[in-house]
Amino acid sequence: MTTSKRSILRHRLAKRLLQLRASRGWSQDDLAEAADLHRTYVSLIEREHCNVSLDTLESLAKGLGVEVADLFRS
């Protein structure tokens, strides 16, 4: 996978997380608690500063009550 492709996926995930979180009126703390993650990690994901594991994607999706694929929908 090329660097540009990774950047596109990170950007899509970050944008979608922010959208889903905002639609619920949640703070990063709220999402972190629901997904059993640390708030600073949620912040890093939303700012596109880290790669996430499949386990993390699953935790985020579960916390938001969506499917993993929904984390990448526009």
PDB file of N, H, CA, C and O in Angstrom:
ATOM      1  N   MET A   1       0.846  -1.167   0.000  1.00  0.00           N
ATOM      2  CA  MET A   1       0.000   0.000   0.000  1.00  0.00           C
ATOM      3  C   MET A   1       0.895   1.234   0.000  1.00  0.00           C
ATOM      4  O   MET A   1       1.875   1.296   0.742  1.00  0.00           O
ATOM      5  N   THR A   2       0.567   2.186  -0.807  1.00  0.00           N
ATOM      6  H   THR A   2      -0.230   2.136  -1.410  1.00  0.00           H
ATOM      7  CA  THR A   2       1.365   3.394  -0.902  1.00  0.00           C
ATOM      8  C   THR A   2       1.080   4.337   0.259  1.00  0.00           C
ATOM      9  O   THR A   2       0.061   4.225   0.941  1.00  0.00           O
ATOM     10  N   THR A   3       1.998   5.259   0.464  1.00  0.00           N
ATOM     11  H   THR A   3       2.826   5.349  -0.090  1.00  0.00           H
ATOM     12  CA  THR A   3       1.832   6.240   1.535  1.00  0.00           C
ATOM     13  C   THR A   3       0.572   7.064   1.333  1.00  0.00           C
ATOM     14  O   THR A   3      -0.151   7.343   2.289  1.00  0.00           O
ATOM     15  N   SER A   4       0.307   7.455   0.095  1.00  0.00           N
ATOM     16  H   SER A   4       0.895   7.228  -0.682  1.00  0.00           H
ATOM     17  CA  SER A   4      -0.879   8.271  -0.159  1.00  0.00           C
ATOM     18  C   SER A   4      -2.159   7.504   0.161  1.00  0.00           C
ATOM     19  O   SER A   4      -3.126   8.092   0.645  1.00  0.00           O
ATOM     20  N   LYS A   5      -2.176   6.215  -0.098  1.00  0.00           N
ATOM     21  H   LYS A   5      -1.390   5.736  -0.490  1.00  0.00           H
ATOM     22  CA  LYS A   5      -3.351   5.406   0.225  1.00  0.00           C
ATOM     23  C   LYS A   5      -3.558   5.344   1.735  1.00  0.00           C
ATOM     24  O   LYS A   5      -4.686   5.465   2.214  1.00  0.00           O
ATOM     25  N   ARG A   6      -2.479   5.158   2.481  1.00  0.00           N
ATOM     26  H   ARG A   6      -1.563   5.061   2.092  1.00  0.00           H
ATOM     27  CA  ARG A   6      -2.599   5.143   3.947  1.00  0.00           C
ATOM     28  C   ARG A   6      -3.121   6.478   4.434  1.00  0.00           C
ATOM     29  O   ARG A   6      -3.962   6.521   5.332  1.00  0.00           O
ATOM     30  N   SER A   7      -2.641   7.563   3.863  1.00  0.00           N
ATOM     31  H   SER A   7      -1.958   7.529   3.133  1.00  0.00           H
ATOM     32  CA  SER A   7      -3.097   8.881   4.275  1.00  0.00           C
ATOM     33  C   SER A   7      -4.580   9.061   4.002  1.00  0.00           C
ATOM     34  O   SER A   7      -5.289   9.660   4.811  1.00  0.00           O
ATOM     35  N   ILE A   8      -5.050   8.557   2.888  1.00  0.00           N
ATOM     36  H   ILE A   8      -4.474   8.070   2.232  1.00  0.00           H
ATOM     37  CA  ILE A   8      -6.470   8.651   2.552  1.00  0.00           C
ATOM     38  C   ILE A   8      -7.302   7.882   3.564  1.00  0.00           C
ATOM     39  O   ILE A   8      -8.340   8.370   4.011  1.00  0.00           O
ATOM     40  N   LEU A   9      -6.863   6.694   3.929  1.00  0.00           N
ATOM     41  H   LEU A   9      -6.020   6.298   3.566  1.00  0.00           H
ATOM     42  CA  LEU A   9      -7.616   5.889   4.891  1.00  0.00           C
ATOM     43  C   LEU A   9      -7.600   6.517   6.277  1.00  0.00           C
ATOM     44  O   LEU A   9      -8.621   6.526   6.963  1.00  0.00           O
ATOM     45  N   ARG A  10      -6.457   7.041   6.694  1.00  0.00           N
ATOM     46  H   ARG A  10      -5.627   7.033   6.136  1.00  0.00           H
ATOM     47  CA  ARG A  10      -6.396   7.729   7.995  1.00  0.00           C
ATOM     48  C   ARG A  10      -7.324   8.936   8.001  1.00  0.00           C
ATOM     49  O   ARG A  10      -8.043   9.179   8.970  1.00  0.00           O
ATOM     50  N   HIS A  11      -7.298   9.686   6.908  1.00  0.00           N
ATOM     51  H   HIS A  11      -6.714   9.488   6.120  1.00  0.00           H
ATOM     52  CA  HIS A  11      -8.147  10.868   6.803  1.00  0.00           C
ATOM     53  C   HIS A  11      -9.624  10.488   6.849  1.00  0.00           C
ATOM     54  O   HIS A  11     -10.415  11.127   7.542  1.00  0.00           O
ATOM     55  N   ARG A  12      -9.988   9.452   6.113  1.00  0.00           N
ATOM     56  H   ARG A  12      -9.345   8.932   5.550  1.00  0.00           H
ATOM     57  CA  ARG A  12     -11.386   9.018   6.086  1.00  0.00           C
ATOM     58  C   ARG A  12     -11.845   8.567   7.466  1.00  0.00           C
ATOM     59  O   ARG A  12     -12.942   8.919   7.900  1.00  0.00           O
ATOM     60  N   LEU A  13     -11.016   7.792   8.156  1.00  0.00           N
ATOM     61  H   LEU A  13     -10.125   7.506   7.803  1.00  0.00           H
ATOM     62  CA  LEU A  13     -11.360   7.328   9.497  1.00  0.00           C
ATOM     63  C   LEU A  13     -11.498   8.514  10.454  1.00  0.00           C
ATOM     64  O   LEU A  13     -12.466   8.591  11.211  1.00  0.00           O
ATOM     65  N   ALA A  14     -10.547   9.426  10.423  1.00  0.00           N
ATOM     66  H   ALA A  14      -9.761   9.363   9.808  1.00  0.00           H
ATOM     67  CA  ALA A  14     -10.573  10.581  11.317  1.00  0.00           C
ATOM     68  C   ALA A  14     -11.831  11.420  11.093  1.00  0.00           C
ATOM     69  O   ALA A  14     -12.508  11.811  12.044  1.00  0.00           O
ATOM     70  N   LYS A  15     -12.128  11.685   9.840  1.00  0.00           N
ATOM     71  H   LYS A  15     -11.578  11.367   9.068  1.00  0.00           H
ATOM     72  CA  LYS A  15     -13.299  12.493   9.506  1.00  0.00           C
ATOM     73  C   LYS A  15     -14.586  11.808   9.946  1.00  0.00           C
ATOM     74  O   LYS A  15     -15.488  12.449  10.485  1.00  0.00           O
ATOM     75  N   ARG A  16     -14.663  10.511   9.714  1.00  0.00           N
ATOM     76  H   ARG A  16     -13.930   9.990   9.276  1.00  0.00           H
ATOM     77  CA  ARG A  16     -15.872   9.763  10.066  1.00  0.00           C
ATOM     78  C   ARG A  16     -16.053   9.657  11.577  1.00  0.00           C
ATOM     79  O   ARG A  16     -17.170   9.774  12.080  1.00  0.00           O
ATOM     80  N   LEU A  17     -14.954   9.434  12.303  1.00  0.00           N
ATOM     81  H   LEU A  17     -14.046   9.338  11.894  1.00  0.00           H
ATOM     82  CA  LEU A  17     -15.058   9.370  13.766  1.00  0.00           C
ATOM     83  C   LEU A  17     -15.578  10.688  14.320  1.00  0.00           C
ATOM     84  O   LEU A  17     -16.464  10.707  15.175  1.00  0.00           O
ATOM     85  N   LEU A  18     -15.031  11.772  13.833  1.00  0.00           N
ATOM     86  H   LEU A  18     -14.312  11.756  13.138  1.00  0.00           H
ATOM     87  CA  LEU A  18     -15.477  13.088  14.280  1.00  0.00           C
ATOM     88  C   LEU A  18     -16.956  13.293  13.956  1.00  0.00           C
ATOM     89  O   LEU A  18     -17.709  13.822  14.774  1.00  0.00           O
ATOM     90  N   GLN A  19     -17.362  12.877  12.774  1.00  0.00           N
ATOM     91  H   GLN A  19     -16.751  12.448  12.109  1.00  0.00           H
ATOM     92  CA  GLN A  19     -18.763  13.015  12.356  1.00  0.00           C
ATOM     93  C   GLN A  19     -19.690  12.187  13.247  1.00  0.00           C
ATOM     94  O   GLN A  19     -20.706  12.687  13.729  1.00  0.00           O
ATOM     95  N   LEU A  20     -19.338  10.935  13.459  1.00  0.00           N
ATOM     96  H   LEU A  20     -18.513  10.528  13.067  1.00  0.00           H
ATOM     97  CA  LEU A  20     -20.169  10.055  14.286  1.00  0.00           C
ATOM     98  C   LEU A  20     -20.217  10.539  15.731  1.00  0.00           C
ATOM     99  O   LEU A  20     -21.268  10.507  16.371  1.00  0.00           O
ATOM    100  N   ARG A  21     -19.089  10.981  16.230  1.00  0.00           N
ATOM    101  H   ARG A  21     -18.235  11.008  15.710  1.00  0.00           H
ATOM    102  CA  ARG A  21     -19.008  11.474  17.604  1.00  0.00           C
ATOM    103  C   ARG A  21     -19.860  12.738  17.762  1.00  0.00           C
ATOM    104  O   ARG A  21     -20.620  12.866  18.722  1.00  0.00           O
ATOM    105  N   ALA A  22     -19.728  13.654  16.829  1.00  0.00           N
ATOM    106  H   ALA A  22     -19.110  13.550  16.049  1.00  0.00           H
ATOM    107  CA  ALA A  22     -20.477  14.908  16.888  1.00  0.00           C
ATOM    108  C   ALA A  22     -21.981  14.672  16.761  1.00  0.00           C
ATOM    109  O   ALA A  22     -22.777  15.352  17.408  1.00  0.00           O
ATOM    110  N   SER A  23     -22.365  13.711  15.929  1.00  0.00           N
ATOM    111  H   SER A  23     -21.718  13.158  15.403  1.00  0.00           H
ATOM    112  CA  SER A  23     -23.799  13.435  15.744  1.00  0.00           C
ATOM    113  C   SER A  23     -24.442  12.922  17.025  1.00  0.00           C
ATOM    114  O   SER A  23     -25.660  13.001  17.188  1.00  0.00           O
ATOM    115  N   ARG A  24     -23.635  12.401  17.925  1.00  0.00           N
ATOM    116  H   ARG A  24     -22.646  12.337  17.793  1.00  0.00           H
ATOM    117  CA  ARG A  24     -24.132  11.914  19.212  1.00  0.00           C
ATOM    118  C   ARG A  24     -23.974  12.963  20.312  1.00  0.00           C
ATOM    119  O   ARG A  24     -24.441  12.777  21.436  1.00  0.00           O
ATOM    120  N   GLY A  25     -23.312  14.062  19.969  1.00  0.00           N
ATOM    121  H   GLY A  25     -22.934  14.213  19.056  1.00  0.00           H
ATOM    122  CA  GLY A  25     -23.053  15.094  20.967  1.00  0.00           C
ATOM    123  C   GLY A  25     -21.999  14.662  21.973  1.00  0.00           C
ATOM    124  O   GLY A  25     -21.989  15.133  23.110  1.00  0.00           O
ATOM    125  N   TRP A  26     -21.112  13.766  21.553  1.00  0.00           N
ATOM    126  H   TRP A  26     -21.120  13.384  20.629  1.00  0.00           H
ATOM    127  CA  TRP A  26     -20.097  13.209  22.444  1.00  0.00           C
ATOM    128  C   TRP A  26     -18.798  13.985  22.370  1.00  0.00           C
ATOM    129  O   TRP A  26     -18.427  14.514  21.322  1.00  0.00           O
ATOM    130  N   SER A  27     -18.119  14.044  23.494  1.00  0.00           N
ATOM    131  H   SER A  27     -18.421  13.614  24.346  1.00  0.00           H
ATOM    132  CA  SER A  27     -16.750  14.554  23.547  1.00  0.00           C
ATOM    133  C   SER A  27     -15.804  13.391  23.227  1.00  0.00           C
ATOM    134  O   SER A  27     -16.228  12.241  23.110  1.00  0.00           O
ATOM    135  N   GLN A  28     -14.531  13.713  23.091  1.00  0.00           N
ATOM    136  H   GLN A  28     -14.187  14.647  23.186  1.00  0.00           H
ATOM    137  CA  GLN A  28     -13.553  12.636  22.919  1.00  0.00           C
ATOM    138  C   GLN A  28     -13.529  11.744  24.150  1.00  0.00           C
ATOM    139  O   GLN A  28     -13.312  10.537  24.041  1.00  0.00           O
ATOM    140  N   ASP A  29     -13.749  12.324  25.305  1.00  0.00           N
ATOM    141  H   ASP A  29     -13.925  13.304  25.394  1.00  0.00           H
ATOM    142  CA  ASP A  29     -13.819  11.532  26.543  1.00  0.00           C
ATOM    143  C   ASP A  29     -14.966  10.527  26.483  1.00  0.00           C
ATOM    144  O   ASP A  29     -14.813   9.371  26.878  1.00  0.00           O
ATOM    145  N   ASP A  30     -16.115  10.981  25.984  1.00  0.00           N
ATOM    146  H   ASP A  30     -16.238  11.920  25.664  1.00  0.00           H
ATOM    147  CA  ASP A  30     -17.284  10.097  25.878  1.00  0.00           C
ATOM    148  C   ASP A  30     -16.992   8.920  24.955  1.00  0.00           C
ATOM    149  O   ASP A  30     -17.287   7.772  25.288  1.00  0.00           O
ATOM    150  N   LEU A  31     -16.409   9.215  23.789  1.00  0.00           N
ATOM    151  H   LEU A  31     -16.170  10.148  23.519  1.00  0.00           H
ATOM    152  CA  LEU A  31     -16.078   8.143  22.846  1.00  0.00           C
ATOM    153  C   LEU A  31     -15.043   7.212  23.441  1.00  0.00           C
ATOM    154  O   LEU A  31     -15.166   5.993  23.330  1.00  0.00           O
ATOM    155  N   ALA A  32     -14.033   7.770  24.066  1.00  0.00           N
ATOM    156  H   ALA A  32     -13.933   8.761  24.156  1.00  0.00           H
ATOM    157  CA  ALA A  32     -12.987   6.945  24.671  1.00  0.00           C
ATOM    158  C   ALA A  32     -13.567   5.990  25.708  1.00  0.00           C
ATOM    159  O   ALA A  32     -13.205   4.814  25.753  1.00  0.00           O
ATOM    160  N   GLU A  33     -14.465   6.502  26.536  1.00  0.00           N
ATOM    161  H   GLU A  33     -14.759   7.457  26.500  1.00  0.00           H
ATOM    162  CA  GLU A  33     -15.089   5.650  27.552  1.00  0.00           C
ATOM    163  C   GLU A  33     -15.932   4.548  26.909  1.00  0.00           C
ATOM    164  O   GLU A  33     -15.869   3.391  27.324  1.00  0.00           O
ATOM    165  N   ALA A  34     -16.720   4.909  25.896  1.00  0.00           N
ATOM    166  H   ALA A  34     -16.771   5.849  25.558  1.00  0.00           H
ATOM    167  CA  ALA A  34     -17.581   3.926  25.233  1.00  0.00           C
ATOM    168  C   ALA A  34     -16.771   2.854  24.513  1.00  0.00           C
ATOM    169  O   ALA A  34     -17.195   1.702  24.417  1.00  0.00           O
ATOM    170  N   ALA A  35     -15.599   3.245  24.007  1.00  0.00           N
ATOM    171  H   ALA A  35     -15.256   4.181  24.085  1.00  0.00           H
ATOM    172  CA  ALA A  35     -14.761   2.309  23.252  1.00  0.00           C
ATOM    173  C   ALA A  35     -13.674   1.671  24.111  1.00  0.00           C
ATOM    174  O   ALA A  35     -12.881   0.868  23.619  1.00  0.00           O
ATOM    175  N   ASP A  36     -13.637   2.026  25.390  1.00  0.00           N
ATOM    176  H   ASP A  36     -14.281   2.678  25.789  1.00  0.00           H
ATOM    177  CA  ASP A  36     -12.624   1.515  26.319  1.00  0.00           C
ATOM    178  C   ASP A  36     -11.209   1.837  25.821  1.00  0.00           C
ATOM    179  O   ASP A  36     -10.327   0.979  25.796  1.00  0.00           O
ATOM    180  N   LEU A  37     -11.024   3.106  25.424  1.00  0.00           N
ATOM    181  H   LEU A  37     -11.741   3.803  25.445  1.00  0.00           H
ATOM    182  CA  LEU A  37      -9.735   3.608  24.969  1.00  0.00           C
ATOM    183  C   LEU A  37      -9.393   4.856  25.774  1.00  0.00           C
ATOM    184  O   LEU A  37     -10.249   5.400  26.472  1.00  0.00           O
ATOM    185  N   HIS A  38      -8.162   5.307  25.683  1.00  0.00           N
ATOM    186  H   HIS A  38      -7.467   4.866  25.116  1.00  0.00           H
ATOM    187  CA  HIS A  38      -7.764   6.543  26.353  1.00  0.00           C
ATOM    188  C   HIS A  38      -8.125   7.734  25.468  1.00  0.00           C
ATOM    189  O   HIS A  38      -8.038   7.650  24.243  1.00  0.00           O
ATOM    190  N   ARG A  39      -8.527   8.837  26.084  1.00  0.00           N
ATOM    191  H   ARG A  39      -8.597   8.906  27.079  1.00  0.00           H
ATOM    192  CA  ARG A  39      -8.933  10.011  25.321  1.00  0.00           C
ATOM    193  C   ARG A  39      -7.822  10.531  24.414  1.00  0.00           C
ATOM    194  O   ARG A  39      -8.084  10.959  23.290  1.00  0.00           O
ATOM    195  N   THR A  40      -6.597  10.494  24.896  1.00  0.00           N
ATOM    196  H   THR A  40      -6.384  10.146  25.809  1.00  0.00           H
ATOM    197  CA  THR A  40      -5.510  10.995  24.058  1.00  0.00           C
ATOM    198  C   THR A  40      -5.317  10.133  22.817  1.00  0.00           C
ATOM    199  O   THR A  40      -4.891  10.633  21.776  1.00  0.00           O
ATOM    200  N   TYR A  41      -5.625   8.852  22.917  1.00  0.00           N
ATOM    201  H   TYR A  41      -5.971   8.446  23.763  1.00  0.00           H
ATOM    202  CA  TYR A  41      -5.530   7.972  21.751  1.00  0.00           C
ATOM    203  C   TYR A  41      -6.620   8.323  20.741  1.00  0.00           C
ATOM    204  O   TYR A  41      -6.366   8.347  19.537  1.00  0.00           O
ATOM    205  N   VAL A  42      -7.824   8.592  21.223  1.00  0.00           N
ATOM    206  H   VAL A  42      -8.030   8.572  22.201  1.00  0.00           H
ATOM    207  CA  VAL A  42      -8.904   9.028  20.332  1.00  0.00           C
ATOM    208  C   VAL A  42      -8.489  10.317  19.627  1.00  0.00           C
ATOM    209  O   VAL A  42      -8.718  10.479  18.428  1.00  0.00           O
ATOM    210  N   SER A  43      -7.887  11.219  20.368  1.00  0.00           N
ATOM    211  H   SER A  43      -7.701  11.088  21.341  1.00  0.00           H
ATOM    212  CA  SER A  43      -7.410  12.474  19.785  1.00  0.00           C
ATOM    213  C   SER A  43      -6.370  12.221  18.696  1.00  0.00           C
ATOM    214  O   SER A  43      -6.423  12.839  17.633  1.00  0.00           O
ATOM    215  N   LEU A  44      -5.441  11.331  18.952  1.00  0.00           N
ATOM    216  H   LEU A  44      -5.398  10.829  19.816  1.00  0.00           H
ATOM    217  CA  LEU A  44      -4.418  11.005  17.955  1.00  0.00           C
ATOM    218  C   LEU A  44      -5.044  10.439  16.683  1.00  0.00           C
ATOM    219  O   LEU A  44      -4.623  10.773  15.576  1.00  0.00           O
ATOM    220  N   ILE A  45      -6.039   9.592  16.843  1.00  0.00           N
ATOM    221  H   ILE A  45      -6.381   9.320  17.743  1.00  0.00           H
ATOM    222  CA  ILE A  45      -6.717   9.007  15.681  1.00  0.00           C
ATOM    223  C   ILE A  45      -7.423  10.098  14.891  1.00  0.00           C
ATOM    224  O   ILE A  45      -7.314  10.148  13.666  1.00  0.00           O
ATOM    225  N   GLU A  46      -8.140  10.968  15.579  1.00  0.00           N
ATOM    226  H   GLU A  46      -8.229  10.928  16.574  1.00  0.00           H
ATOM    227  CA  GLU A  46      -8.879  12.031  14.902  1.00  0.00           C
ATOM    228  C   GLU A  46      -7.959  13.048  14.232  1.00  0.00           C
ATOM    229  O   GLU A  46      -8.371  13.722  13.288  1.00  0.00           O
ATOM    230  N   ARG A  47      -6.727  13.166  14.705  1.00  0.00           N
ATOM    231  H   ARG A  47      -6.392  12.618  15.472  1.00  0.00           H
ATOM    232  CA  ARG A  47      -5.767  14.082  14.093  1.00  0.00           C
ATOM    233  C   ARG A  47      -4.868  13.375  13.082  1.00  0.00           C
ATOM    234  O   ARG A  47      -3.922  13.969  12.564  1.00  0.00           O
ATOM    235  N   GLU A  48      -5.169  12.087  12.799  1.00  0.00           N
ATOM    236  H   GLU A  48      -5.937  11.604  13.219  1.00  0.00           H
ATOM    237  CA  GLU A  48      -4.457  11.291  11.798  1.00  0.00           C
ATOM    238  C   GLU A  48      -2.993  11.070  12.156  1.00  0.00           C
ATOM    239  O   GLU A  48      -2.142  10.997  11.269  1.00  0.00           O
ATOM    240  N   HIS A  49      -2.688  10.960  13.466  1.00  0.00           N
ATOM    241  H   HIS A  49      -3.379  11.019  14.186  1.00  0.00           H
ATOM    242  CA  HIS A  49      -1.314  10.810  13.916  1.00  0.00           C
ATOM    243  C   HIS A  49      -0.909   9.377  14.245  1.00  0.00           C
ATOM    244  O   HIS A  49       0.205   9.145  14.713  1.00  0.00           O
ATOM    245  N   CYS A  50      -1.789   8.424  14.009  1.00  0.00           N
ATOM    246  H   CYS A  50      -2.694   8.613  13.629  1.00  0.00           H
ATOM    247  CA  CYS A  50      -1.394   7.052  14.324  1.00  0.00           C
ATOM    248  C   CYS A  50      -2.147   6.053  13.449  1.00  0.00           C
ATOM    249  O   CYS A  50      -3.232   6.320  12.933  1.00  0.00           O
ATOM    250  N   ASN A  51      -1.527   4.913  13.312  1.00  0.00           N
ATOM    251  H   ASN A  51      -0.645   4.696  13.731  1.00  0.00           H
ATOM    252  CA  ASN A  51      -2.195   3.779  12.683  1.00  0.00           C
ATOM    253  C   ASN A  51      -2.982   3.069  13.776  1.00  0.00           C
ATOM    254  O   ASN A  51      -2.550   3.021  14.927  1.00  0.00           O
ATOM    255  N   VAL A  52      -4.108   2.533  13.424  1.00  0.00           N
ATOM    256  H   VAL A  52      -4.459   2.572  12.488  1.00  0.00           H
ATOM    257  CA  VAL A  52      -4.894   1.814  14.417  1.00  0.00           C
ATOM    258  C   VAL A  52      -4.946   0.330  14.054  1.00  0.00           C
ATOM    259  O   VAL A  52      -4.893  -0.047  12.883  1.00  0.00           O
ATOM    260  N   SER A  53      -5.051  -0.481  15.074  1.00  0.00           N
ATOM    261  H   SER A  53      -5.095  -0.175  16.025  1.00  0.00           H
ATOM    262  CA  SER A  53      -5.140  -1.926  14.864  1.00  0.00           C
ATOM    263  C   SER A  53      -6.587  -2.318  14.565  1.00  0.00           C
ATOM    264  O   SER A  53      -7.515  -1.530  14.744  1.00  0.00           O
ATOM    265  N   LEU A  54      -6.746  -3.526  14.116  1.00  0.00           N
ATOM    266  H   LEU A  54      -5.992  -4.167  13.970  1.00  0.00           H
ATOM    267  CA  LEU A  54      -8.090  -4.058  13.896  1.00  0.00           C
ATOM    268  C   LEU A  54      -8.864  -4.103  15.205  1.00  0.00           C
ATOM    269  O   LEU A  54     -10.069  -3.852  15.226  1.00  0.00           O
ATOM    270  N   ASP A  55      -8.184  -4.420  16.287  1.00  0.00           N
ATOM    271  H   ASP A  55      -7.205  -4.624  16.270  1.00  0.00           H
ATOM    272  CA  ASP A  55      -8.837  -4.447  17.592  1.00  0.00           C
ATOM    273  C   ASP A  55      -9.369  -3.065  17.973  1.00  0.00           C
ATOM    274  O   ASP A  55     -10.463  -2.944  18.523  1.00  0.00           O
ATOM    275  N   THR A  56      -8.589  -2.033  17.677  1.00  0.00           N
ATOM    276  H   THR A  56      -7.700  -2.132  17.230  1.00  0.00           H
ATOM    277  CA  THR A  56      -9.019  -0.670  17.980  1.00  0.00           C
ATOM    278  C   THR A  56     -10.210  -0.281  17.116  1.00  0.00           C
ATOM    279  O   THR A  56     -11.159   0.331  17.607  1.00  0.00           O
ATOM    280  N   LEU A  57     -10.169  -0.629  15.838  1.00  0.00           N
ATOM    281  H   LEU A  57      -9.399  -1.126  15.439  1.00  0.00           H
ATOM    282  CA  LEU A  57     -11.308  -0.353  14.959  1.00  0.00           C
ATOM    283  C   LEU A  57     -12.568  -1.022  15.497  1.00  0.00           C
ATOM    284  O   LEU A  57     -13.647  -0.429  15.499  1.00  0.00           O
ATOM    285  N   GLU A  58     -12.418  -2.245  15.946  1.00  0.00           N
ATOM    286  H   GLU A  58     -11.541  -2.727  15.945  1.00  0.00           H
ATOM    287  CA  GLU A  58     -13.548  -2.976  16.502  1.00  0.00           C
ATOM    288  C   GLU A  58     -14.074  -2.300  17.772  1.00  0.00           C
ATOM    289  O   GLU A  58     -15.285  -2.202  17.971  1.00  0.00           O
ATOM    290  N   SER A  59     -13.168  -1.839  18.623  1.00  0.00           N
ATOM    291  H   SER A  59     -12.184  -1.919  18.462  1.00  0.00           H
ATOM    292  CA  SER A  59     -13.575  -1.148  19.856  1.00  0.00           C
ATOM    293  C   SER A  59     -14.304   0.152  19.548  1.00  0.00           C
ATOM    294  O   SER A  59     -15.316   0.464  20.174  1.00  0.00           O
ATOM    295  N   LEU A  60     -13.793   0.907  18.587  1.00  0.00           N
ATOM    296  H   LEU A  60     -12.970   0.654  18.078  1.00  0.00           H
ATOM    297  CA  LEU A  60     -14.438   2.163  18.200  1.00  0.00           C
ATOM    298  C   LEU A  60     -15.834   1.900  17.642  1.00  0.00           C
ATOM    299  O   LEU A  60     -16.796   2.575  18.009  1.00  0.00           O
ATOM    300  N   ALA A  61     -15.933   0.921  16.760  1.00  0.00           N
ATOM    301  H   ALA A  61     -15.151   0.373  16.462  1.00  0.00           H
ATOM    302  CA  ALA A  61     -17.229   0.603  16.160  1.00  0.00           C
ATOM    303  C   ALA A  61     -18.216   0.145  17.231  1.00  0.00           C
ATOM    304  O   ALA A  61     -19.370   0.575  17.239  1.00  0.00           O
ATOM    305  N   LYS A  62     -17.776  -0.705  18.113  1.00  0.00           N
ATOM    306  H   LYS A  62     -16.839  -1.055  18.107  1.00  0.00           H
ATOM    307  CA  LYS A  62     -18.654  -1.190  19.183  1.00  0.00           C
ATOM    308  C   LYS A  62     -19.105  -0.033  20.070  1.00  0.00           C
ATOM    309  O   LYS A  62     -20.281   0.067  20.418  1.00  0.00           O
ATOM    310  N   GLY A  63     -18.166   0.838  20.431  1.00  0.00           N
ATOM    311  H   GLY A  63     -17.211   0.757  20.148  1.00  0.00           H
ATOM    312  CA  GLY A  63     -18.499   1.978  21.269  1.00  0.00           C
ATOM    313  C   GLY A  63     -19.508   2.910  20.623  1.00  0.00           C
ATOM    314  O   GLY A  63     -20.352   3.493  21.304  1.00  0.00           O
ATOM    315  N   LEU A  64     -19.419   3.050  19.312  1.00  0.00           N
ATOM    316  H   LEU A  64     -18.733   2.577  18.759  1.00  0.00           H
ATOM    317  CA  LEU A  64     -20.334   3.916  18.569  1.00  0.00           C
ATOM    318  C   LEU A  64     -21.611   3.198  18.144  1.00  0.00           C
ATOM    319  O   LEU A  64     -22.553   3.842  17.683  1.00  0.00           O
ATOM    320  N   GLY A  65     -21.656   1.878  18.291  1.00  0.00           N
ATOM    321  H   GLY A  65     -20.890   1.355  18.665  1.00  0.00           H
ATOM    322  CA  GLY A  65     -22.815   1.103  17.908  1.00  0.00           C
ATOM    323  C   GLY A  65     -22.991   0.983  16.396  1.00  0.00           C
ATOM    324  O   GLY A  65     -24.108   0.972  15.879  1.00  0.00           O
ATOM    325  N   VAL A  66     -21.841   0.893  15.695  1.00  0.00           N
ATOM    326  H   VAL A  66     -20.933   0.903  16.115  1.00  0.00           H
ATOM    327  CA  VAL A  66     -21.868   0.756  14.232  1.00  0.00           C
ATOM    328  C   VAL A  66     -20.992  -0.422  13.815  1.00  0.00           C
ATOM    329  O   VAL A  66     -20.279  -0.998  14.637  1.00  0.00           O
ATOM    330  N   GLU A  67     -21.050  -0.765  12.562  1.00  0.00           N
ATOM    331  H   GLU A  67     -21.629  -0.297  11.895  1.00  0.00           H
ATOM    332  CA  GLU A  67     -20.163  -1.787  12.006  1.00  0.00           C
ATOM    333  C   GLU A  67     -18.805  -1.150  11.697  1.00  0.00           C
ATOM    334  O   GLU A  67     -18.724   0.056  11.464  1.00  0.00           O
ATOM    335  N   VAL A  68     -17.753  -1.947  11.695  1.00  0.00           N
ATOM    336  H   VAL A  68     -17.818  -2.927  11.885  1.00  0.00           H
ATOM    337  CA  VAL A  68     -16.417  -1.431  11.387  1.00  0.00           C
ATOM    338  C   VAL A  68     -16.416  -0.728  10.030  1.00  0.00           C
ATOM    339  O   VAL A  68     -15.806   0.331   9.886  1.00  0.00           O
ATOM    340  N   ALA A  69     -17.082  -1.296   9.052  1.00  0.00           N
ATOM    341  H   ALA A  69     -17.577  -2.157   9.169  1.00  0.00           H
ATOM    342  CA  ALA A  69     -17.119  -0.680   7.711  1.00  0.00           C
ATOM    343  C   ALA A  69     -17.717   0.724   7.751  1.00  0.00           C
ATOM    344  O   ALA A  69     -17.358   1.570   6.931  1.00  0.00           O
ATOM    345  N   ASP A  70     -18.619   0.981   8.689  1.00  0.00           N
ATOM    346  H   ASP A  70     -18.910   0.295   9.355  1.00  0.00           H
ATOM    347  CA  ASP A  70     -19.227   2.303   8.809  1.00  0.00           C
ATOM    348  C   ASP A  70     -18.218   3.377   9.211  1.00  0.00           C
ATOM    349  O   ASP A  70     -18.457   4.566   9.002  1.00  0.00           O
ATOM    350  N   LEU A  71     -17.107   2.963   9.781  1.00  0.00           N
ATOM    351  H   LEU A  71     -16.913   1.997   9.952  1.00  0.00           H
ATOM    352  CA  LEU A  71     -16.074   3.915  10.180  1.00  0.00           C
ATOM    353  C   LEU A  71     -15.357   4.509   8.975  1.00  0.00           C
ATOM    354  O   LEU A  71     -14.624   5.488   9.110  1.00  0.00           O
ATOM    355  N   PHE A  72     -15.560   3.928   7.809  1.00  0.00           N
ATOM    356  H   PHE A  72     -16.156   3.132   7.700  1.00  0.00           H
ATOM    357  CA  PHE A  72     -14.879   4.393   6.609  1.00  0.00           C
ATOM    358  C   PHE A  72     -15.838   4.931   5.541  1.00  0.00           C
ATOM    359  O   PHE A  72     -15.403   5.325   4.459  1.00  0.00           O
ATOM    360  N   ARG A  73     -17.128   4.946   5.840  1.00  0.00           N
ATOM    361  H   ARG A  73     -17.481   4.626   6.719  1.00  0.00           H
ATOM    362  CA  ARG A  73     -18.105   5.458   4.878  1.00  0.00           C
ATOM    363  C   ARG A  73     -18.058   6.981   4.858  1.00  0.00           C
ATOM    364  O   ARG A  73     -17.775   7.622   5.870  1.00  0.00           O
ATOM    365  N   SER A  74     -18.337   7.537   3.706  1.00  0.00           N
ATOM    366  H   SER A  74     -18.567   7.016   2.884  1.00  0.00           H
ATOM    367  CA  SER A  74     -18.333   9.002   3.569  1.00  0.00           C
ATOM    368  C   SER A  74     -19.643   9.582   4.027  1.00  0.00           C
ATOM    369  O   SER A  74     -19.828  10.798   3.987  1.00  0.00           O
TER     370      SER A  74
END
